[in-house]
Amino acid sequence: MSTVMTKPTFNKDQLITSTEASKRFGELRKKAKEAPQFITENGHVETVVLDYRYFESLFMRMMELEQKEEEGILVERITRLDNNPEIGVPWRSMRRSDKDE
């Protein structure tokens, strides 16, 4: 059985205080090209700085997973309707008629 990570992990080199981040923003941006950088405020991670290409890949993966989830939901609903056609509702009864407006 595989373990699902519930929070991101990082090492000490990826942590920087907000004060230091504001003083060394150029350096922070360069480091973010190699690995995400975690900015802390009062000892808690508050902000993450990442390279745009990395962000874009995360975004695309999230969109892909959302699409797969939506497809799975649709397949499950279609299968349920195929197996139990009596639970279906005609589309026309769901649409608003001109009289409702």
Secondary structure, DSSP 4 states (H G I P E B T S, - for coil): -PPPPSS----GGGEEEHHHHHHTHHHHHHHHTTS-EEEEETTEEEEEE--HHHHHHHHHHHHHHHHHHHHHHHHHHHHHHHH-GGG---HHHHSPPGGG-
